[in-house]
Amino acid sequence: MDNKQMMKAITDKVGKEKAIEIVMQAYNTELLTTWIARIEANKPIGGPQRRDHLGDALERVVEVCELTP
C-alpha cells in the first residue's frame, strides 16, 4: 500500500482533520526516534540514506486503525 492509499484508509476511519492530526503526531515521533538514535550512536543527523518517516508514520497509524472494529 502506498502513502496515498494508507492516508485514505486512515481518513475513511477517523475523518480528514483527525487523520491529519494523528499522522503528524506519528511523523514527529518517527523523526524524534531517528534523531535520538543517531545522537546516541554519535552519528550525524541526516546522512546519505534517508528514511521515509512519513511512510513509517502512516504504517503505524494504519496498524492501530486496523485494531479497531
N, C-alpha and C positions, 0 to 999 in steps of 0.2 A: 504494500500500500504506500503510495507517495504522500508527501506532506499535505497536498490539497485534499486528498481523499480522507486522510486522518482528521484534518480540521473540519471537514464536512460531517464526519461521523460524530465528532465532539459537539459541533453546533447543533446537529439533529437531536442530540441527547440533552443538552443543557441550555440551548439558546445562544445567540450570537454574542451578546455582551458578556455573559458568564464564561463562554468558551474563550474569548479573548483574554479575560482576566486570569483564568486558571492556567492557560497556556503560557502567558507571560510570566506568571509566578514560577512555573516549571522551568521555563527558559532561564530565568535568573538563577534558579537553583543549579541548573546544569553548568552555567558559567562559573558560579562561585565554587562548585565542587571541582571543576577543572583547574581553576586558578589556585585553590588551596593545595591540591595535589601537586601541582607544578612548583609552588613555593616550597612545600615540604621537601620535595625532591631536589630543590635548589636548581631548577631548570628555568630558562626564560619563558615568560608568558608569550604565547603565540607560537611561532615556530613554523617549520615548513609544512607540517601536516596539521591541518585544522579539522576539528571535529564538527559534525553537523549538530550543533547544540539545539537548533530548532527542531530538527528531526527527532533527536533524542527526547526532547520535551514532549513533543506530540505523541510519541510512542508510549511514554509513561502515562500521559493523561488518558490515552485510549485504553491502556491496560486497566486503569482504575475504573473508567466508564463501563468497561465490559464486565466488571464485577457486580454491577447493579442490574436488577431485572428490568 
